[in-house]
């Protein structure tokens, strides 16, 4: 079943969306098999699915659920630190570089935010390049869509291959001092993807 949040009737949209992500994550935990991996394509660590994962870390640990994330923006703040810590706590034997990547190439930013919850639930949001205050506020939650989940996993694999590793200073929290409002600048880099998965051309690979 697909649920669409209409921006004209949502009220406090951010609160509603965060609550919905918490609900979907809780449902995915209830039916999760040990070792299952949630995948997230997000604008930043301040995105609601990332906050939901941080809040649900204990339940995810008890269920044996892991997670990987791709971020378009790396902000030097507590949200990123908490997300990196949560990802590592969910998979303590996996190097941090294998749990989070940075979609720093501008050509990748047309990909839409996306979260795959288990084998049949997923969420699709706005394009990662869209500023938070200019987003279309249309969010699609699918809770019985195995085919959409399968396509979403292909999209995640392709974007993961095309994304960059995250600098060590972000992973260990040793952020350099920066003026307020200064962020890591995206640098144009060649994109290389595996021939076995779809490439970044024509992003987004998955959209409603």
N, C-alpha and C positions, 0 to 999 in steps of 0.2 A: 504494500500500500504506500502511496506517495502522499506526503503532506507538504503543502506549500504555505509558507508564511507570507501573507499579504502585507506589504509595508503600510497600507492605508488603515489597517485594522490591528496592527501589532502592538500599539502602545509603546511600551519600553522594549524596543526590538532586541537590544543587546541582552537584557535580562532574560527575555523569552528564549532567545537562541541559546544562551549558555545553559539554561535549564533543560532545553531539549537535548543538547549534547550530553549533559549529565545523565539524562534518562536513557539515551541510546547506549551510552557507554556502560551503564548499569545492566541493561538488557543483554549487551554483548558478553558481559562477564558471567551472567547467569548460564549462558549456553556455550561458553567458550571451552574448547579443548586445550589442555596444557600445551604450551609452545606456540599457540596461535599468535600472529603478529599483526597489530593494527598499523596501518600506513596513513600518513598525514602529509598533505601538500598545503602549506599555509603561507600567508603573507608574512607573518612574524610570530614570535613566541607569545605575543599579546592576543592572538586570535583565540576565539572562544574554545575551539576544540583542544588547544594546548592547555588552556586553563582547566578544562574538564579533566584532562589526563593527569595534571598535577594534583587536582583535588581527589581523584579516584585512585591514586597510585597504590594505596594500601590494598584495596580490593583487587586491583589488577595483579599485584604481586601474589596474593593468595590464590588467585585463579591460574597463575602461571602464564599470564599474558605479557607479551613483549610489544614494543612499538618502535617504529622508525619515522623520522620526520624530514621533510624538505622545506626549507624556509627561503622566502625571497628576500627577506630583510633581517639583518643581524643588528639589533639594537643593544647597546651596552647597558643592560638593566637587569633587575631582579627576575623579570619574566623569563629571559633567556637562561639565566643561571638556574632557575628552578626547573625549567624544561630539560636542560642538559642533565641535571642531577636525577630527575625522575626517569629519563630514558636509561641512564646508566644503572639505576637501582633496579629497574625491571629486567635488565640483561647484564648482570655484573661480570659475566665472563666474556662479554663482547667489547672490543675496543670502542671508545666513544666515537671515533671517526667513522665507524660502520653503522652508527645509529642516527646520525644527523648530517645533512648536507645543505649546501647553499646554492640556490638557483641564481647565481650572480650575473649570468649572462642575460642582457636585456631581452634577447630573443626568446627566452623561456618564460617571460613574465605574462604572456597571454594565457598561460595555463590557469585554469580555475582552481580555487581552493577545493580540496577534496579530502574526505576521510573515509577509509574502508574499515567498517566495524565487523570483523568476523567474516562469515561466508555469505551473508545475505543482506546485510545492512550497510548503507553508505549515506554520505551527505555530499552535496555539491553546492558551492557558494560562488562568489563573484571572482573576477580575474584578479590574480595576485598583484598586478600593476596598479590596480585602482586604489586611490587614497581611501582611507577608512571613512572619511566624511563625505565621500562621493560615490559610495557603493550603491548598487541597485536594490540592496536589501531583500532580494529574492533568494530564498534558501530552500533547497529541495532535500527532504529526508525520505529515503527509501528503506523500508524495513522488510521487504520481501522481494529482493531483486538480485538473484544470484548471477544473472547474465550481466547486469550493470556492474556488479562487484568484480566479475572476471575482467571486463574491459578496464575497470578502474585500476586493477592490479597491473595490467599491461602498461597503462599510462604512467603509473608510479615508477615501474621498472625503467621505462624509457627516460623519464625525467631524472631519476636517480643517477643513471649512467651519464647524463649530460650535465649534471650539476657538479660543483666543486666541493672539495673537502673543506671543512670549517677550520679556520686558523686556531692553533692550539690555545691562544690566549682567551678565546671565547669559551673553550671547553673547560678550562681550569679556573675561569673567573678572574684571571689577572688582566682586566681590561685597562688599556692605557687611558690616561687623563685626556679628556676631549672637551672642547667648549660645548655648552648646551646647544642641542639641536644638530650637532655634527655627527654624521654617520659614516660607516665604511662605504666607500664609493664603489659602485659596480664597474668592473673593467671588462671590456669586450674580449672574449676569448673564443677560440675555435670550439665548435661543438662536435663531439664524437660520440656516437651511440653504437650499440651492438646491432649487427644486421639481423639478429634474431628477435628484436623488439622494435616497435614503431619508433620513428624518429621524431624530433621536436618540431619539424616543419608542420605547419597547419594546426598548432596548438589552439584550443584545447583538444586533447584526444578523447576526452569524455565530457559530455555536456548533455543536459536534458534536451 
